[in-house]
Amino acid sequence: MQQPVAKVSSSRPIGAHKDEVVPTDDEIFLQAVGEVEPLKDNKKKIVRHPDPTIKPAHPAPNDELEAMTHLWELVHGIGDMDITFSDEYIEGAVRGFDRKLMRRLRRGEFPVQDYLDLHGLTKKDAEVEIRNFLMRSHAMGLRCVLVIHGRGLNSEDHIPILKERIPIWLSRGPVRKFVLAFSTARPYDGGTGAIYVLLRRRKGRPYLQV
């Protein structure tokens, strides 16, 4: 019985002739890339520093500038309130507020039902405290409260920063919906270091008597 002949596999590619030399992978790669010059190793790296004179097309928002612009609009009657501001006193009211009520507030004729002292607080903390205080006072149905902001005697350059900020804080955010008017307090309630704040009446509460 004739034995079967074992098949011997050939590594030569199909279709290749017996005497043909098959190129290696490296040779195929070199033929494909052609004549390529390697990049020169330049050890000197140029670091470009930003030009401080170049300004962005849209500058970042400036909270200080926005606040002072808002105060200017209030003082000049462009905002929601009419504001009078000087070194001696500040006062303001919503448009169309009763002049007789404003006169009574200025004279300190409304009883102060609660007060907030901002002494020792930073500008940021003071804004939070006055907002929370006024919202709580309005929720309780209070009509007239006192905010003690100080005269700025212990601040840098003796500038009453909190006093300058209060008209802004009272005319924006959630409190602007129920703040009717405010005015520098009488001497016995703090004078130029404090203000009266008159709040809107809650439903079910009595009206103020003119």
C-alpha positions in Angstrom: 0.0 0.0 0.0 1.4 3.3 -1.0 2.0 5.8 1.9 0.5 9.3 1.5 3.0 12.1 0.7 3.2 14.9 3.3 2.6 18.3 2.0 5.3 20.8 2.7 4.2 24.5 3.1 6.2 27.1 1.4 6.9 30.6 2.8 7.2 31.9 -0.7 4.2 34.2 -1.5 1.6 32.9 -3.9 2.4 33.9 -7.5 6.1 34.5 -6.7 8.6 32.8 -9.0 11.2 30.5 -7.6 14.2 32.8 -8.1 12.3 36.1 -7.2 13.5 37.9 -4.1 10.7 39.0 -1.8 11.4 42.5 -0.2 11.3 42.8 3.6 8.9 45.1 5.5 11.7 47.6 6.1 12.4 47.8 2.4 8.8 48.3 1.5 8.5 51.2 4.0 11.6 52.9 2.7 10.3 52.6 -0.9 7.0 54.2 0.2 8.4 57.2 2.1 11.0 58.0 -0.6 13.7 60.5 0.1 12.8 62.1 3.4 15.2 64.3 5.4 15.0 64.0 9.2 14.1 67.0 11.3 17.0 68.9 12.7 17.2 68.8 16.5 17.1 72.5 17.4 17.8 72.7 21.1 17.2 76.4 21.2 13.5 76.8 22.0 11.9 80.2 21.7 9.4 81.0 24.5 7.0 83.7 23.6 5.8 85.9 26.5 2.4 87.5 26.4 2.2 91.1 25.4 0.8 93.0 28.4 -0.4 95.8 26.1 -2.8 93.6 24.2 -6.3 93.7 25.5 -9.0 91.1 24.9 -11.8 92.0 22.5 -14.4 91.4 25.3 -12.9 92.3 28.7 -13.9 90.3 31.7 -16.8 91.7 33.7 -15.8 94.2 36.4 -18.1 93.9 39.4 -16.9 97.2 40.9 -17.5 99.0 37.6 -20.9 97.5 37.2 -21.9 98.5 40.7 -20.8 102.1 40.4 -22.5 102.4 37.0 -25.7 101.1 38.6 -25.3 103.7 41.4 -24.8 106.5 38.8 -28.0 105.4 37.0 -29.9 105.5 40.3 -28.6 108.9 41.2 -29.4 110.3 37.8 -32.9 108.8 37.7 -32.3 106.2 35.1 -32.7 103.2 37.4 -35.8 101.9 39.2 -35.2 104.3 42.1 -34.5 108.0 42.5 -31.4 108.4 44.7 -29.9 111.4 46.4 -26.4 110.8 47.6 -23.8 113.0 49.3 -21.2 112.8 52.0 -23.7 113.8 54.6 -26.8 111.8 53.8 -28.3 109.3 51.4 -32.0 108.7 50.5 -34.0 107.1 47.8 -37.4 105.9 46.9 -39.2 104.0 44.1 -40.6 106.1 41.3 -43.8 107.9 42.3 -43.4 107.3 46.1 -45.6 109.6 48.2 -43.7 112.7 49.2 -45.4 113.0 52.6 -44.3 109.5 53.5 -40.8 110.3 52.4 -40.8 113.4 54.5 -42.0 111.4 57.6 -39.3 108.8 56.9 -36.6 111.4 56.7 -37.8 112.9 60.0 -37.7 109.5 61.7 -41.4 109.6 62.5 -42.0 105.9 61.8 -41.2 103.5 64.7 -38.1 101.4 64.1 -39.2 97.8 64.5 -35.8 96.1 64.1 -32.2 96.9 63.3 -29.1 95.4 61.8 -25.5 96.4 62.7 -23.0 95.9 59.9 -19.9 97.0 61.9 -16.9 94.7 61.4 -18.3 93.0 58.3 -16.6 92.8 55.0 -18.3 94.3 51.9 -19.3 90.8 50.7 -20.6 89.6 54.1 -22.5 92.9 54.7 -24.4 92.5 51.4 -25.5 89.0 52.4 -26.5 90.1 55.9 -28.5 93.1 54.8 -30.3 91.0 52.1 -31.2 88.3 54.6 -32.3 90.8 57.2 -34.6 92.7 54.9 -36.1 89.6 53.5 -36.8 88.3 57.0 -38.2 91.6 58.1 -40.6 91.7 55.2 -41.7 88.1 55.8 -42.5 89.1 59.4 -44.6 92.1 58.2 -42.3 94.8 59.5 -42.6 98.2 57.8 -39.6 100.3 59.1 -36.2 98.9 60.0 -32.8 100.5 60.8 -29.5 99.5 59.1 -26.4 100.7 60.9 -23.5 100.9 58.3 -21.1 103.1 60.2 -19.4 106.3 59.0 -16.2 104.6 57.7 -13.9 106.2 60.3 -12.0 102.9 60.8 -11.9 101.9 57.2 -9.0 102.5 54.8 -8.7 106.2 53.9 -11.8 106.8 56.0 -14.0 106.0 53.0 -17.5 104.8 54.0 -17.5 101.8 51.7 -20.7 100.2 53.1 -22.5 103.5 53.0 -21.7 103.8 49.3 -22.9 100.3 48.6 -26.2 100.3 50.4 -28.2 102.2 47.6 -27.0 99.5 45.2 -27.9 96.6 47.5 -31.4 98.0 48.1 -32.2 98.5 44.5 -31.2 95.1 43.0 -31.8 91.5 43.7 -34.8 90.1 45.6 -35.0 93.0 48.0 -35.8 95.6 45.4 -39.3 94.1 45.1 -40.3 95.2 48.6 -38.0 98.2 49.5 -40.0 101.3 49.1 -37.7 104.0 50.4 -34.7 104.7 52.6 -33.1 107.7 54.2 -30.3 108.7 56.5 -31.3 108.3 60.1 -31.8 111.0 62.7 -28.9 111.6 65.1 -30.6 109.7 67.9 -30.8 106.6 65.6 -27.2 106.8 64.3 -27.2 109.8 62.1 -25.0 109.6 59.0 -23.9 106.1 60.1 -27.3 104.5 59.7 -30.4 104.6 57.5 -34.1 103.9 57.8 -35.5 101.4 55.3 -39.2 101.4 54.6 -40.6 98.1 53.3 -43.8 97.4 51.3 -46.9 96.3 53.1 -47.6 92.6 53.2 -51.2 91.5 52.4 -53.3 91.7 55.5 -51.1 94.3 57.2 -52.3 97.9 57.9 -51.3 100.8 55.6 -49.0 103.5 56.8 -50.8 106.6 57.9 -49.7 109.8 56.0 
